[in-house]
Amino acid sequence: MEYNHQSLESKWQKFWAAHGTFQPSESTEKPKYYVLDMFPYPSGAGLHVGHPLGYIASDIFARYKRLKGFNVLHPMGYDSFGLPAEQYAIQTGQHPAITTEVNINRYREQLDNIGFSYDWSREVRTSDAAYYKWTQWIFMQLFDAWYNKASDKAEPIAALVEHFDINGSEGVDAVADDDIAVFTAAAWQQFSEEEKQKELLKYRLAYLRESTVNWCAALGTVLANDEVINGVSERGGYPVEQKKMMQWSMRITAYADRLLRGLETIDWPEPLIEMQRNWIGKSVGASVKFAVPQINQDIEVFTTRVDTIYGVSFIVLAPEHELVETLTTDSQRAEIESYKDRTAKKSELDRMADTKTVSGAFTGSFAKHPLTGEDVQIWIADYVLASYGTGAVMAVPSGDQRDYLFAKFFNLPIIPISDTQEVDDAADPNKNGRYINSDFINGLTYQQAVPALIDRLVESKRGKAKVNFRMRDAIFGRQRYWGEPVPVYFKNGLPYLLKEDELPLLLPEVDKYLPTESGEPPLGRAENWKYNDQYEYELSTMPGWAGSSWYWFRYMDPNNDGAFASPNSVSYWKAVDLYIGGSEHATGHLLYSRFWNKVLKDLGYHNEEEPFKKLINQGMIQGRSNFVYRVLDAEGKGTNLFVSYGLKDQYNTIPLHVDVNIVYNDVLDTDKFKSFRPDFADAEFVLENGKYICGSEVEKMSKSKFNVVNPDDIIESYGADTLRLYEMFLGPLEQSKPWNTNGIEGVYKFLRKLWRLFHDADGNFAVTDAEPTKAEYKALHKIIKKVEDDVERFSFNTSVSAFMICVNELTELKCNKRAILQDLIIVLQPYAPHITEELWALLGNEQGAISYASYPVFNADYLIESEFAYPVSINGKMKMNLALSLDLDQKTVESLVLENADVQRFLETKPVKKIIFVKGKIINIVI
């Protein structure tokens, strides 16, 4: 019987589905292990060979952990709300649910073909109402919670109301808006319902507030910072402008310190941890108030260098700062408005990245220096962001390069404040010297000056020490259709929650998936869509990250109608033990997931501070493009003649991308090329040694470069087991590497060689129960140890090489012993599950039971060398190998050598002069 990957793999995929092979049990004494992939957005393009890399790695680890006696949860689902489906709906009028369903079916087919050990009975889809009911429910928990600094956790809003009823606002230490009111219990009780709700909204973890957002008119929605690249939308490349809008937000800043501390407790890649640290951006400094007498208000700034306060020569506000309108004098208004308009066309990332362009506008107003009382000009500039700190900075040109460039450009004062500063050509931020031009801190060091200044600011009520975070509260709304409806209705302009038994709030039908003519989001098109037929629903939907911020919980108990997951399930599965996915989610999904996880913990729904214990970022599989070389005529126009790579320098040519699927080991299938494009039908070729050799280059996989490789095609030709092994063989999991089918044939040959170990020359199954030799045991136990070590440290590529070496050794030994081969296929099963299932069954074992077999126990004794195959030479010429015990002395070795029949045959009765013997190395007979 020959190895037929197609029938064999189809057989076992059907078996796993029919028998629920990979469904774990929560009624077991086995230790649990939770392996999770970042679930995909099901795009219409389906999977290419780069997508399954992380999935294959996690599947190998999940299968390995089952063999090690763990009860493994390894689920899969779909992050199925998303902008692409909505854009398609806008273009075609087709409901996004239809597109999404078609795409999911395609993904499922492809995933099944690769042979993953997913428990598909737990599949989730974020766009399924039975799922987003609980996304809405979690939003409700956030809306009904506030962050108590005293207990350092979120608590129910009812507890805050109770405190107000008894004590008023006194004693409340909360993360809240800046404009919270001070009131007594009696005053609170006199508040109207509307006044109470307005005040509570300032405390809620989910709240409404006017915010500066990235508005993309072409897409009709707000975008997150990471969805804007160089001032345009990541999807579609449409212009994005800064705009103030009333938006739902999540008070993630309440958790900033806990999010930082949690990074010390998890096993994540250091670059990713550093990205989160930088995004959270903890700064220790001071809050300083600059009085503005003409408007009777203060401008508050946060600075990490309060020691430089005497070097302040102007103040800069973000163009969006709330005081800009009030501060702008009539003579400066046109200039300020023009500057604000220009700034609105830039994203925050662009403004931060552009460190060379100097621009700004003077408001015409002045503030008072908090310690000297001198007038300080107030400017606006786009290098100051409304979303960072207070949206205002005290400019110290002698110590900050951007302030220095600004001062030089607009001819503003530059005041040296240290006796070691050199400010002729640039700012000098050093802290090494002693202060000058700095009043009462003159002559002090940095360490002496900071506490003295903070004491003076506190005493004068002009400032205080403060910890600040770069991270801003997360915008939680999109003006689009295909997302979770927010379970809120409005009464007298204030938001109220639906009742829990009214969930899910379903997406209504609309005639178009575009904003209304009056600019409302698409949900504004729904007819008669009101709460109790009278109150307006929220018309924005939740952002794309909502459903993915808690999905690992739903896998624990996916069919529960009464809870997002039962307490027993959550208590059993706890946190995800291994999470594999892309590093591009560092400051989006991964940060928001940690945030929601902490909120749910605070509210008593589980006990894990962090959701993902270990995280691995898989590298990218890049495309390997192929090129043909078209000969140009004298006028530079393309001809129908194509020259092979090695001859192209002899002609005037232009390279053209060619479909990599018609190129094999860089050799072009010229017949298929002629049908590749209609204009190539009459193509002629200049060949090398009878072949057309293509050029190659590593690029990102994309349809435009014709370098996308469909895993279905690889599976059709070589099988899923080959694909799995080959993707691991390409290189270390965390590194990016190019896809190159040139080596895949070798992996396929390895599997056929493995198959032949179990069969005789006629293809008959031929495994014996004979006792293995020491050499066979040695080969087996080397691979047992090697794979165990490699998998535990996620070094899958080196295991594949070791498998090949092992099979080669066993082939040379002509090994067909059950005791060796059965353990070998158990070790190989995580990597190549289909062929090992078949061989397991052929060995007479219960079908499917290999997934729950015990991983073979390594025995180091088999690796101890007790004998050596000595190369035997006669007069220095190697003649044969002779296996002898390493314990033998020279005299015994000489006797055994001379008694050996093969040695006597080589000696041809010639007398032996001497025997040179080096233990464990050589035997040389001199005649």
FENURLIN-V48672 format. One line per field, one symbol per residue. ss: DSSP state (a for helix, b for strand, c for the rest). psi: psi as a letter, one per 30 degrees, with the letter a starting at -180 (. if undefined). burial: b if it has 24 or more other ideal C-beta (glycine too) atoms within 12 Angstrom, else e. A space follows every 50 residues. Layout:
# FENURLIN-V48672
ss: ???
psi: ???
burial: ???
This chain:
# FENURLIN-V48672
ss: ccccaaaaaaaaaaaaaaaccccccccccccbbbbbbccbcccccccccc caaaaaaaaaaaaaaaacccbbbccccbccccaaaaaaaaaacccaaaaa aaaaaaaaaaaaaacccccaaaccbcccaaaaaaaaaaaaaaacbbbbcc ccbbbbaaaaaaaaaaaccccccbbcccccccccaaaaaaccaaaaaaaa cccbcbbbbbbbbbbbccccbbbcaaabbccbbcccccbcbbbbbbbbbb caaaaaaaaaaaccccbccaaaaaaaaaaacbbbbbbbbbbbaaacbbbb bbbccaaaaaaccbbbbccccccaaaaccaaaaaaaaaaaaaaacccaaa aaacccccccbbbbbbbbccccccbbbbbbcccccccccccbbbbccccc aaaaaaaaaacccccccbccccccccccccccccbcccaaaccccaaaaa aaaaaaaaacccbbbbbbbccccbbccbccccccbccbbbbccbbbbcca aacccccccccccccccccccaaaaccccbbcccbbbcccbcccccaaac aaaaaaccccccccccaaaaaaaccbbbbbbcaaacccaaaaaaaaaaaa aacccccccccbbbbbbcccbbbbbbbbbbbbcccccbbbbbbcaaaaaa ccbbbbbbcaaabbccbbcaaaaacccaaacccbbbcbccbcbcbbbbbc ccaaacccccaaaaaaaacaaaaaaaaaacccccccbbccaaaaaaaaaa aaaaaaacbcccccbccbcccccaaaaaaaaaaaaaaaaaaacccaaaaa aaaaaaaaaaaaccccbaaaaaaaaaaaccccaaaaaaaaaaccccccaa aacccccccaaaacccbbbbbbbbccbbbbbbbbbccccaaaaaaaaaac aaaaaaaccccccbbbbbcccbbbbbc
psi: kljjeeeeeeefeeeeeeghegjlkfilfkklkjkkkjklkjlffaklff efeeeeeeeeeeeeeefggljkjilkakifkleeeeeeeeeffkkfeeee eeeeeeeeeeeeffhkhkjffgklkffkefefefeeeeeeeeeglljjee fhlklkfeeeeeeeeefafkfkjljllfhklklleeeeffkleeeeeeef fffkfklkkklkljkjeefhlkklefgkjhglkejfhlkklkkklkkklk ifffgeeeeeefffflilkeeeeeeeeeeeikkkbkkkkjkjefghlkjk lkkfiffgffgkflkklkffkffeeefkleffeeeeeeeeeeeffkleee eefjfekkllkkfflklkkfffglkkkjlkkffkkffkbggkkjkifffk eeeeeeeeeghlkjjkgkfgkjgeflljglgfalklhhbfgkflleeeee eeeeeeeeeghgllkkklkeklkkkikkileilkkkiklkkhgkkkklle gglkjlklklflhlllfggllefffkkhilkhgfkklkfllllffeffgg ffeeffifgkfflfkleeeeeefblkekkkakffgegceeeeeeeeeeee eeggfagkekfjekkkjklkjlljllkljkkkafgglkagkkklefffff ljlkkkkljffgkjhgkkjeeeefgekefgegklkjljhgljklllkklk klefgggkkkfeeeeeefleeeeeeeeefflkefkklkkjffgfeeeeee eeeeeffflafggkkiklglklleeeeeeefeeeeeeeeeefghifefee eeeeeeeeeeeefhkhkefeeeeefeefeeeifeeeeeeeeffglkkfff fglkkkkkjfeffkjflkjkkkljhfkkelkjklkffkleeeeeeeeffk eeeeeefhgkkkelkjkjkgdlkkkk.
burial: eebebeebbeebbebbbeeebbbbeeeeeeebbbbbbbbbbbbbebbbbb bbbbbbbbbbbbbbbbbbebbbbbbbbbbbbbbbbbbbbbeeeebbbebb eebbebbbebbbbbbbbbbbebbbbbbbebbbbbbbbbbbbbbbbbbbee eebbbbbebbbebbeeebbeebebbbbeeebeeeeeebeeeeeeebbbbb bbbbbbbbbebbbbbbeebbbbbbbbbbeebbbbbbebbbbbbbbbbbbb bbbbbbbbbbebbeebebbeebbebbbebbbbbebbbbbbbbeeeeebbb bbbbbbbbbbbbbbbbbbbbbbbbeebbeeebeebbeebbebbbbbbbbb beeeeeebbbbbbebbbbbbbeeeebbbbbbbbbbbbbbbbbbbbbbbbb bbbbbbbeebebbbbbbbeebebeeebbbebebebebbbebeebebeebb ebbbebbeeeebbbebebbbbbbbbbbbbbbbbbbbbbbbeeebbbbbee eebbbbbeebebbbbeeeeebbbbebeebebeeeebbbbbbbbbbbbbbb bbbbbbbbebeebbbeeebbebbbbbbbbbbbbebbbbbbbbbbbbbbbb bbbebbebbbbbbbbbbbbbbbbbbbbbbbbeeeeeeebebbbbbeebee eebebbbbbbbbbeebbbbbeebeebeeebeebebbeeeeebbbbbeeee beeebbbbbbbbbbbeebbbbbbbbbbbbbbbbbeebbbbbebbebbbeb bbbbbbbbeeeeeeebbeeeebbbbbbbbbbbbbbbbbebbeebbbbebb bbbbebbebbbeeebbbbebbbbbbbbbbbbbbbbbbbbbbbbebeebeb bbbebbeeeeebeeeeebebebbbeeeebeebebeeeeeeeebeebbbeb eebeebbeeeeeeebebeeeebbbbee
